[in-house]
Amino acid sequence: MAKANSKGMTANGRSPFQNSYAGIPRWIMETDSYMKLNGSAVKLLNELCYQARKSNNGDLTLAFHVLKHRGWNSRTTIEKARDELIEADLIVCTREGKFLNPGGTCALYGLRWRAINESPKYRIESLPCAKRTPRCC
């Protein structure tokens, strides 16, 4: 991929993410756990897919200050949708948030149908083995 400048454009004037894809696989959408989700949970799952790139699964955030720029207005709605996605086993929490002043850290999440990538921000070993491997059906 070509190197982007400070405005996110490549030398030829195109966005480096012009051809990227943020989607939910069809087999996930056919599961009962997905079909039982409410609209907010589906939208939040799409937000996580939007953040996901090739090597950052497990480093996705649901922080309100990030999501409010994408149209979210309620922390409570985000929390309820997050809990519903975790209960449906579609996402996994890779790092718990810590509320310190200063120096707090946000919670991080990963998509369950993709392998969790290693990161210095969290320890993969701390996740149960079943949560480290991709969900298969």
Backbone as a chain_set.jsonl record, in Angstrom:
{"seq": "MAKANSKGMTANGRSPFQNSYAGIPRWIMETDSYMKLNGSAVKLLNELCYQARKSNNGDLTLAFHVLKHRGWNSRTTIEKARDELIEADLIVCTREGKFLNPGGTCALYGLRWRAINESPKYRIESLPCAKRTPRCC", "coords": {"N": [[0.85, -1.161, 0.0], [0.526, 2.24, -0.763], [2.279, 4.978, 0.742], [0.662, 7.225, 2.96], [-0.081, 10.755, 3.15], [-0.147, 13.548, 5.526], [-2.827, 14.229, 5.437], [-4.081, 11.934, 4.898], [-4.067, 11.032, 2.293], [-2.822, 9.388, -0.652], [0.017, 9.605, -2.911], [-1.113, 9.713, -5.442], [-3.494, 10.955, -4.988], [-5.577, 9.488, -3.944], [-7.52, 7.908, -1.39], [-5.992, 5.801, 1.035], [-7.632, 3.828, 2.042], [-9.626, 3.405, 0.275], [-10.393, 1.104, -1.137], [-10.838, -0.627, 0.913], [-12.623, -2.908, 3.079], [-15.357, -3.165, 5.198], [-17.1, -5.341, 6.795], [-19.582, -7.795, 7.771], [-19.299, -11.233, 7.88], [-21.311, -13.422, 5.896], [-22.02, -15.934, 7.013], [-21.936, -15.408, 9.729], [-24.053, -13.636, 9.95], [-26.133, -15.342, 9.548], [-26.449, -16.785, 11.844], [-28.226, -17.692, 14.865], [-27.654, -16.121, 17.105], [-26.849, -13.669, 16.008], [-29.159, -12.912, 14.606], [-30.925, -12.397, 16.659], [-30.119, -10.016, 17.727], [-30.614, -6.563, 18.689], [-31.269, -3.453, 16.938], [-29.378, -1.44, 17.702], [-27.227, -2.949, 18.654], [-26.433, -4.3, 16.339], [-25.626, -2.121, 14.802], [-23.489, -1.213, 16.379], [-21.784, -3.388, 16.17], [-21.147, -3.152, 13.484], [-19.669, -0.776, 13.655], [-17.409, -1.676, 15.024], [-16.419, -3.441, 13.104], [-15.782, -1.579, 11.178], [-13.58, -0.327, 12.359], [-11.737, -2.389, 12.366], [-8.783, -3.698, 10.973], [-6.23, -5.374, 9.06], [-4.408, -6.287, 11.049], [-5.231, -5.559, 13.655], [-7.156, -6.723, 15.27], [-8.643, -7.113, 18.324], [-7.747, -4.856, 19.353], [-9.701, -2.936, 19.302], [-11.919, -0.23, 19.929], [-14.607, 0.945, 22.007], [-15.002, 3.403, 22.992], [-16.701, 6.29, 24.115], [-15.967, 8.899, 23.307], [-14.794, 8.408, 20.872], [-16.807, 7.165, 19.378], [-18.83, 9.104, 19.324], [-18.289, 10.863, 17.296], [-19.089, 9.441, 15.171], [-21.78, 9.425, 15.195], [-23.064, 8.421, 17.48], [-24.942, 9.008, 20.406], [-25.462, 8.37, 23.037], [-24.134, 7.054, 25.957], [-25.215, 5.003, 27.45], [-26.707, 3.498, 25.597], [-24.615, 2.494, 24.043], [-23.31, 0.909, 25.948], [-25.303, -1.003, 26.59], [-25.647, -2.226, 24.083], [-23.054, -3.205, 23.694], [-22.899, -5.081, 25.808], [-24.836, -6.861, 24.927], [-23.644, -7.821, 22.562], [-21.402, -9.129, 23.608], [-22.674, -11.084, 25.145], [-23.879, -12.515, 23.087], [-21.679, -13.694, 22.051], [-20.213, -12.549, 19.976], [-18.294, -10.605, 20.129], [-15.263, -10.082, 22.026], [-13.829, -9.077, 25.109], [-10.667, -7.791, 25.324], [-9.061, -6.234, 26.901], [-9.62, -4.81, 30.029], [-11.107, -1.698, 30.903], [-9.612, 1.034, 32.675], [-10.299, 3.438, 35.021], [-8.625, 6.005, 35.73], [-7.271, 9.037, 36.975], [-4.798, 11.144, 36.289], [-4.177, 9.074, 33.345], [-5.87, 6.923, 32.646], [-7.16, 3.991, 30.937], [-8.815, 2.775, 28.047], [-11.279, 0.195, 27.523], [-10.652, -2.653, 25.477], [-11.586, -4.466, 22.522], [-12.316, -7.424, 20.567], [-13.178, -8.993, 17.456], [-14.997, -11.946, 17.321], [-15.004, -13.806, 15.232], [-12.655, -13.645, 13.966], [-9.113, -14.196, 14.264], [-7.458, -13.217, 17.262], [-5.172, -10.611, 17.343], [-1.761, -10.201, 18.391], [-0.649, -7.805, 20.802], [1.048, -5.164, 22.527], [-0.62, -3.938, 24.284], [-2.365, -5.605, 25.596], [-2.64, -8.932, 27.039], [-2.654, -11.881, 25.387], [-2.569, -14.376, 26.488], [-4.025, -14.143, 28.789], [-6.628, -14.383, 28.053], [-9.283, -16.762, 27.879], [-8.651, -19.917, 26.317], [-10.6, -20.686, 24.457], [-11.609, -18.246, 23.71], [-9.539, -17.066, 22.384], [-9.196, -18.228, 19.926], [-10.683, -18.124, 16.645], [-14.229, -17.867, 16.289], [-16.193, -20.484, 15.035], [-18.762, -21.191, 14.06]], "CA": [[0.0, 0.0, 0.0], [1.293, 3.472, -0.841], [2.349, 5.754, 1.98], [-0.285, 8.341, 2.974], [0.421, 11.995, 3.733], [-0.809, 13.945, 6.773], [-4.275, 14.332, 5.235], [-4.592, 10.596, 4.626], [-4.134, 10.764, 0.864], [-1.596, 8.887, -1.264], [0.587, 10.521, -3.901], [-2.006, 9.838, -6.601], [-4.706, 11.664, -4.597], [-6.616, 8.567, -3.5], [-7.47, 7.477, -0.001], [-5.437, 4.442, 1.127], [-8.68, 2.893, 2.447], [-10.684, 3.48, -0.721], [-10.851, -0.234, -1.502], [-10.957, -1.508, 2.071], [-13.96, -3.463, 3.252], [-15.77, -3.354, 6.593], [-18.346, -6.079, 6.72], [-19.829, -8.955, 8.612], [-19.461, -12.395, 7.0], [-22.674, -13.932, 5.742], [-22.288, -17.043, 7.937], [-22.225, -14.805, 11.032], [-25.392, -13.043, 9.86], [-27.114, -16.427, 9.508], [-26.539, -17.439, 13.154], [-29.325, -17.241, 15.726], [-27.194, -15.057, 17.997], [-26.88, -12.41, 15.252], [-30.536, -12.553, 14.25], [-31.626, -11.95, 17.86], [-29.608, -8.71, 18.153], [-31.429, -5.395, 18.361], [-30.655, -2.563, 15.955], [-28.198, -0.763, 18.247], [-26.134, -3.92, 18.725], [-25.971, -4.522, 14.964], [-24.902, -0.914, 14.409], [-22.23, -1.195, 17.103], [-20.949, -4.411, 15.544], [-20.644, -2.526, 12.254], [-18.632, 0.181, 14.048], [-16.201, -2.441, 15.309], [-15.916, -3.912, 11.809], [-15.2, -0.4, 10.527], [-12.265, -0.088, 12.961], [-10.856, -3.547, 12.172], [-7.895, -3.779, 9.821], [-5.614, -6.699, 8.961], [-3.638, -6.749, 12.209], [-5.582, -4.885, 14.91], [-8.28, -7.343, 15.961], [-8.312, -7.168, 19.738], [-7.372, -3.482, 19.697], [-10.828, -2.116, 18.863], [-12.455, 0.497, 21.069], [-15.995, 1.412, 22.03], [-14.98, 4.624, 23.797], [-17.732, 7.24, 23.685], [-15.391, 10.041, 22.592], [-14.515, 7.963, 19.507], [-18.062, 6.854, 18.693], [-19.727, 10.26, 19.172], [-18.004, 11.455, 15.983], [-19.713, 8.581, 14.178], [-23.234, 9.528, 15.301], [-23.604, 7.871, 18.724], [-25.257, 10.096, 21.329], [-25.77, 7.883, 24.371], [-23.23, 6.059, 26.538], [-26.033, 3.879, 27.895], [-27.014, 2.684, 24.416], [-23.378, 1.795, 23.691], [-23.062, -0.122, 26.956], [-26.287, -2.079, 26.423], [-25.334, -2.932, 22.839], [-21.816, -3.941, 23.96], [-23.231, -6.249, 26.629], [-25.58, -7.793, 24.079], [-22.685, -8.453, 21.647], [-20.594, -10.061, 24.393], [-23.558, -12.201, 25.488], [-24.086, -13.287, 21.856], [-20.372, -14.244, 21.715], [-19.737, -11.99, 18.714], [-17.088, -9.861, 20.456], [-14.61, -10.462, 23.279], [-13.068, -8.003, 25.734], [-9.265, -8.184, 25.434], [-8.475, -5.454, 27.999], [-10.591, -4.066, 30.832], [-10.805, -0.286, 31.05], [-9.264, 1.518, 34.016], [-10.655, 4.842, 35.118], [-7.685, 6.715, 36.582], [-7.118, 10.429, 36.561], [-4.696, 10.873, 34.851], [-3.612, 7.79, 32.97], [-6.834, 5.854, 32.434], [-7.106, 3.284, 29.663], [-10.131, 2.3, 27.625], [-11.408, -1.235, 27.273], [-10.429, -3.043, 24.086], [-12.418, -5.59, 22.107], [-11.965, -8.111, 19.337], [-14.247, -9.708, 16.763], [-14.821, -13.371, 17.636], [-14.864, -14.68, 14.073], [-11.29, -13.471, 13.477], [-8.093, -14.471, 15.277], [-7.018, -12.044, 18.018], [-3.784, -10.279, 17.06], [-0.964, -9.846, 19.554], [-0.415, -6.389, 21.003], [1.594, -4.871, 23.861], [-1.676, -3.324, 25.093], [-3.072, -6.651, 26.339], [-1.989, -10.236, 27.0], [-3.525, -12.902, 24.806], [-2.575, -15.521, 27.396], [-5.023, -13.929, 29.834], [-7.936, -14.766, 27.524], [-9.481, -18.222, 27.816], [-8.243, -20.491, 25.027], [-11.748, -20.677, 23.547], [-11.83, -16.88, 23.226], [-8.4, -16.651, 21.565], [-9.36, -18.763, 18.578], [-11.874, -17.611, 15.982], [-15.501, -18.594, 16.39], [-16.311, -21.183, 13.751], [-20.137, -21.412, 13.563]], "C": [[0.901, 1.231, 0.0], [1.22, 4.235, 0.469], [1.423, 6.969, 1.886], [0.365, 9.577, 3.581], [-0.384, 12.349, 4.978], [-2.323, 14.059, 6.64], [-4.89, 12.98, 4.87], [-4.676, 10.241, 3.159], [-2.796, 10.235, 0.36], [-1.138, 9.882, -2.324], [-0.328, 10.712, -5.111], [-3.343, 10.484, -6.245], [-5.838, 10.771, -4.122], [-6.434, 8.226, -2.033], [-6.894, 6.07, 0.063], [-6.479, 3.4, 1.518], [-9.838, 2.871, 1.465], [-11.246, 2.106, -1.065], [-10.972, -1.165, -0.309], [-12.427, -1.865, 2.291], [-14.234, -3.668, 4.734], [-17.113, -4.049, 6.574], [-18.414, -7.244, 7.672], [-20.034, -10.143, 7.674], [-20.904, -12.915, 7.014], [-22.986, -15.044, 6.74], [-22.52, -16.537, 9.354], [-23.659, -14.274, 11.035], [-26.489, -14.108, 9.84], [-27.257, -17.143, 10.847], [-27.713, -16.876, 13.951], [-28.899, -16.084, 16.612], [-27.188, -13.703, 17.286], [-28.323, -11.971, 14.996], [-31.341, -12.062, 15.446], [-31.162, -10.574, 18.343], [-30.599, -7.602, 17.832], [-30.637, -4.475, 17.423], [-29.393, -1.869, 16.441], [-27.001, -1.706, 18.298], [-25.57, -4.21, 17.334], [-25.151, -3.325, 14.499], [-23.541, -0.852, 15.108], [-21.263, -2.245, 16.546], [-20.361, -3.891, 14.231], [-19.545, -1.509, 12.555], [-17.324, -0.538, 14.354], [-15.585, -2.991, 14.025], [-15.241, -2.778, 11.041], [-13.787, -0.127, 11.053], [-11.26, -1.182, 12.624], [-10.075, -3.436, 10.87], [-7.255, -5.17, 9.84], [-4.999, -7.179, 10.264], [-3.996, -6.048, 13.51], [-6.797, -5.497, 15.603], [-7.875, -7.613, 17.403], [-7.96, -5.783, 20.253], [-8.455, -2.506, 19.227], [-11.478, -1.462, 20.076], [-13.929, 0.85, 20.888], [-16.099, 2.672, 22.882], [-15.957, 5.649, 23.23], [-17.134, 8.399, 22.887], [-14.99, 9.686, 21.158], [-15.822, 7.791, 18.737], [-18.974, 8.062, 18.497], [-19.489, 10.964, 17.843], [-18.614, 10.635, 14.848], [-21.226, 8.522, 14.353], [-23.855, 8.945, 16.553], [-23.794, 9.0, 19.726], [-25.419, 9.647, 22.771], [-24.772, 6.811, 24.823], [-24.003, 4.805, 26.951], [-26.374, 2.947, 26.742], [-25.793, 1.875, 24.0], [-23.129, 0.647, 24.655], [-24.025, -1.297, 26.822], [-25.99, -2.905, 25.176], [-24.058, -3.758, 23.0], [-22.095, -5.216, 24.753], [-23.978, -7.305, 25.818], [-24.641, -8.528, 23.112], [-21.791, -9.454, 22.378], [-21.418, -11.297, 24.748], [-23.796, -13.105, 24.276], [-22.794, -13.933, 21.365], [-19.899, -13.793, 20.331], [-18.499, -11.13, 18.912], [-16.535, -10.374, 21.781], [-13.83, -9.255, 23.795], [-11.632, -8.492, 25.921], [-8.538, -7.405, 26.526], [-9.59, -4.7, 28.703], [-10.157, -2.608, 30.914], [-10.498, 0.062, 32.496], [-9.526, 3.011, 34.054], [-9.764, 5.512, 36.159], [-7.571, 8.148, 36.087], [-5.79, 10.932, 37.078], [-4.226, 9.445, 34.591], [-4.587, 6.65, 32.798], [-6.658, 5.202, 31.076], [-8.503, 2.787, 29.318], [-10.114, 0.786, 27.458], [-11.205, -1.499, 25.781], [-11.196, -4.32, 23.787], [-11.892, -6.196, 20.819], [-13.181, -8.815, 18.759], [-13.996, -11.201, 16.915], [-14.627, -14.255, 16.408], [-13.495, -14.505, 13.41], [-10.32, -13.774, 14.606], [-7.685, -13.159, 15.952], [-5.531, -11.832, 17.735], [-3.05, -9.888, 18.334], [-0.727, -8.348, 19.587], [0.201, -6.179, 22.38], [0.541, -4.277, 24.805], [-2.43, -4.334, 25.947], [-2.303, -7.951, 26.202], [-2.98, -11.271, 26.481], [-3.637, -14.095, 25.747], [-3.637, -15.379, 28.477], [-6.437, -14.261, 29.363], [-8.084, -16.278, 27.594], [-9.166, -18.726, 26.41], [-9.378, -20.435, 24.01], [-11.992, -19.29, 22.973], [-10.705, -16.392, 22.333], [-8.583, -17.083, 20.129], [-10.643, -18.24, 17.952], [-13.098, -18.506, 16.213], [-15.762, -19.245, 15.039], [-17.749, -21.399, 13.282], [-21.163, -20.763, 14.44]], "O": [[1.923, 1.257, 0.687], [0.238, 4.151, 1.205], [1.397, 7.659, 0.867], [1.255, 9.466, 4.425], [-1.205, 11.555, 5.438], [-3.032, 13.991, 7.644], [-6.081, 12.895, 4.57], [-5.3, 9.239, 2.807], [-1.747, 10.599, 0.892], [-1.816, 10.873, -2.599], [-0.311, 11.773, -5.735], [-4.235, 10.561, -7.09], [-6.953, 11.251, -3.918], [-5.321, 8.254, -1.508], [-7.253, 5.223, -0.754], [-6.241, 2.205, 1.345], [-10.917, 2.373, 1.787], [-12.453, 1.963, -1.263], [-11.186, -2.364, -0.482], [-13.335, -1.219, 1.767], [-13.43, -4.275, 5.442], [-18.147, -3.415, 6.361], [-17.423, -7.624, 8.295], [-20.861, -10.07, 6.765], [-21.602, -12.844, 8.025], [-24.098, -15.101, 7.264], [-23.239, -17.182, 10.117], [-24.387, -14.445, 12.012], [-27.654, -13.799, 10.09], [-28.105, -18.025, 10.979], [-28.138, -15.74, 13.742], [-29.682, -15.164, 16.852], [-27.495, -12.687, 17.909], [-28.66, -10.798, 15.153], [-32.346, -11.375, 15.264], [-31.75, -10.021, 19.273], [-31.33, -7.674, 16.845], [-29.459, -4.718, 17.159], [-28.436, -1.722, 15.681], [-25.877, -1.293, 18.012], [-24.358, -4.349, 17.174], [-24.103, -3.491, 13.875], [-22.547, -0.476, 14.487], [-20.058, -2.004, 16.467], [-19.204, -4.166, 13.913], [-18.588, -1.393, 11.789], [-16.251, -0.063, 13.984], [-14.362, -3.004, 13.878], [-14.251, -2.993, 10.342], [-12.902, 0.258, 10.289], [-10.056, -0.928, 12.6], [-10.626, -3.123, 9.815], [-7.71, -6.047, 10.574], [-5.06, -8.372, 10.563], [-3.148, -5.946, 14.397], [-7.409, -4.844, 16.448], [-6.869, -8.275, 17.658], [-7.885, -5.568, 21.463], [-8.155, -1.388, 18.808], [-11.575, -2.079, 21.137], [-14.418, 1.026, 19.772], [-17.16, 2.973, 23.429], [-16.03, 5.85, 22.017], [-17.724, 8.837, 21.899], [-14.862, 10.576, 20.318], [-15.934, 8.217, 17.587], [-19.812, 8.053, 17.596], [-20.4, 11.601, 17.314], [-18.65, 11.083, 13.702], [-21.891, 7.683, 13.746], [-25.078, 8.97, 16.685], [-22.919, 9.852, 19.883], [-25.507, 10.496, 23.659], [-24.592, 5.794, 24.154], [-23.506, 3.687, 26.818], [-26.331, 1.727, 26.901], [-25.915, 0.703, 23.644], [-22.778, -0.457, 24.239], [-23.616, -2.454, 26.926], [-26.071, -4.133, 25.204], [-23.981, -4.881, 22.503], [-21.596, -6.29, 24.418], [-23.771, -8.504, 26.008], [-24.819, -9.721, 22.867], [-21.459, -10.506, 21.831], [-20.926, -12.422, 24.664], [-23.904, -14.322, 24.421], [-22.808, -14.649, 20.364], [-19.264, -14.558, 19.604], [-17.727, -10.937, 17.972], [-17.243, -11.015, 22.558], [-13.243, -8.504, 23.015], [-11.402, -9.493, 26.599], [-7.509, -7.86, 27.026], [-10.404, -4.034, 28.064], [-8.963, -2.319, 30.987], [-11.047, -0.533, 33.423], [-9.029, 3.759, 33.212], [-10.117, 5.574, 37.337], [-7.758, 8.42, 34.901], [-5.682, 11.135, 38.287], [-3.915, 8.705, 35.525], [-4.167, 5.493, 32.802], [-6.075, 5.793, 30.167], [-9.277, 2.421, 30.203], [-9.058, 0.181, 27.274], [-11.547, -0.67, 24.938], [-11.427, -5.147, 24.669], [-11.13, -5.571, 20.081], [-14.101, -9.187, 19.488], [-12.886, -11.669, 16.659], [-14.121, -15.369, 16.543], [-13.21, -15.149, 12.4], [-10.665, -13.627, 15.779], [-7.58, -12.121, 15.298], [-4.729, -12.756, 17.87], [-3.641, -9.314, 19.248], [-0.617, -7.699, 18.546], [-0.091, -6.935, 23.306], [0.797, -4.133, 26.001], [-3.07, -3.954, 26.927], [-1.419, -8.07, 25.353], [-4.027, -11.497, 27.088], [-4.677, -14.752, 25.801], [-4.102, -16.378, 29.024], [-7.345, -14.405, 30.181], [-7.111, -17.003, 27.388], [-9.397, -18.021, 25.428], [-9.144, -20.167, 22.832], [-12.522, -19.162, 21.87], [-10.875, -15.418, 21.599], [-8.167, -16.379, 19.209], [-11.599, -17.942, 18.669], [-12.992, -19.728, 16.315], [-15.568, -18.611, 14.001], [-17.922, -21.782, 12.125], [-22.358, -20.854, 14.163]]}, "num_chains": 1, "name": "protein.A"}
